[in-house]
Amino acid sequence: LIPRYYDATQGKILIDGKNVKNYTKKELQRQVAMVLQKAVLFQGSIAENLKWGKRDATEAEMQEAAEIAQAADVVRVKGGLNGQISQAGKNLSGGQRQRLVLARALLKNSPIYIMDEATSNIDVESENKIMEVLYELSKEKLVLCISHRLANLINADQIYCLKDGNIVESGTHEELIQQDGVYCDLFNAQKELERYGG
């Protein structure tokens, strides 16, 4: 709804007090950076892919973004910023693609970041580091994390729990645990599964 892939049928979505319907597509593209579950990369160099986030990004800026996004090893293994990415990034693992897309989003330096299952293809150690980056980023930017892995959200300022397409609960992690409702049940079930599986 924020980048207007769909329009709200009820209520309004405002960015800085302005209805999203009053922004041009170009204005919205500047306002929002998205990292989706299915990371999209293009055939070409790593630098060319990163520059979709910031056209005039310097080599130092790209290296720094890769470092922050836990993608510096990907850049190194592929031969540096000039290393080639095959069509649709097929010569990279899902986690490698995801980290490069996150680096590209960081370069964009938008006021709003939408992370839709952004760490779903990443190992746990990298995932934890990336979540630290996102929490740091949220001190200056609006960061919306959509995740089925509730452990990623425990430090969020506000959590909205959806069931059957409707918001059924909202609050901080602590508040939702105290409510002992849908979120609490899901969180405890996931915790038990991770404990059992680990």
Secondary structure, 3 states (H helix, E strand, C coil): CCCCCCCCCCCCCEECCEEHHHCCHHHHHHHEEEECCCCCCCCEEHHHHHCCCCCCCCHHHHHHHHHHCCCHHHHHHCCCCCCEECHHHCCCCHHHHHHHHHHHHHHHCCCEEEEECCCCCCCHHHHHHHHHHHHHHCCCCEEEEECCCHHHHCCCCCEEEEECCEEEEEECHHHHHHHCCHHHHHHHHHHHHHHHHC
